[in-house]
Amino acid sequence: MIEMEHFRHYVTETEDLGVRKLLATYGATGYGVYWYILEKIYKYPKLEIVMNGRFWEEAKYSLLLGKRKMMKILKEMDDLMLITISGSVIMCNRATTEVALVEAAVARRAKRSKV
């Protein structure tokens, strides 16, 4: 697993149907939570977040949202297939796919440089 320093934010992000629905329901707050969660997911090598006490405390101060409101938004994101919640773990197929593509590109570059 490579360490990601940044990830793609496409200029067409708001054209994604799930993102549009999230915006329609929760506005900028929902969109902010979406990007907050993606940043956290990309930050960790396992590409997942555990919703433990530390997660809720950080989210509370970073987003100024209570746990109940945050859970409503996360549930909506899960329903829209923007993320996957399994028990107390949040994952994202987008992150898994993008990291796999980056790792493949790094491996190809390393292979070419050995030649």
N, C-alpha and C positions, 0 to 999 in steps of 0.2 A: 504494500500500500504506500503510495507516495503522499507526501504532505502537500496539501493544496494551499496556496497563498491567495488565490482568487478563483472565482468561478464565473461563468457566463451569465449575464443578465441581458437577454435578448431585447432589442427595441420593440419587438412584437409581443412582448410578455402579456400585455393587457388584451391581446387578441385571442389568447387561450380561453376556451369556453369556461373552464373551471375557475380561472382567475377572474374572468368577467362576472361570474356568478358570485364569487366571494366579494368582489368590489360592490356589486349591487346590494348585497345583504349587509356587509359590515363596513363598507367605504374604506377610507384610508387606514383605519385601525386594522381591519382584516388584512389589507395588503401589507401593512407594516409587520403584522404577526407572521405572515407568510415568509417575508424576507428574513425576519429574525430567526425563524425556525430553520430556513435553508442555510443561513450563515452558521448556525450552531451545528447542523448536521455535517456540513462540509469541514468543519473544524476538527471533528473527531475521527480517528482512523477507522473505527468500525462503521462510520457513516450512520450513526443512530444516536438518539438522545434518550436518556432514561429520565422519566418524569419523577424525580425524587425531590426531597426538600430543597436541595440546592438549586435545582432547575426552577422551582416555583419562586424561590426567593429572588433569584437573578431576574426572572421574567417580571416579577412584581415591580422591581426598581428600574429595570430597563424600559419596560413598556407602560408602566403605570396602570396596569390592569390587575384586577382581582382574579383569583383562581377560577371562579365560576364563569366569568366572562371569557377568560382565556380558553377554558375547556369547551365552551360553546363554539368558539371560533375554530379550535383544533378539530372538533367533531365535524364541523362543516367542511373543513379542509380534507378530512378523511373521506367524508361522503362524496366530495367532488374529485376524489382520487388525486389530490395534489400531494398528499402524504399518506402514510399507512400507520395506523396506531394498532399495536399488538400488545395488549396488557398495558404496561407502563412504559413501553418503548415506542418512539417515533422514528420512522424510517421514510426514505423518499426514493422512489425508483429513478427519478431524474438524476439525483446525485450519484446513485450506483452506476447508472449508464454512463454519465459524463466522466466519472473517475476511471471507469474501465477503458473508455476511449483515450483518455490522457495517458494512462499507463501503457496502452498499446503503442501510442505514438512515441513515448519515451523509449520503449523497448526497441522499436524500429530504428530510431535515431542512434541508440547505443550499438545496435547490430551493424548499422552502416559505418559508424565511426571505427569499428574494429577491422573493417575490410581494408 
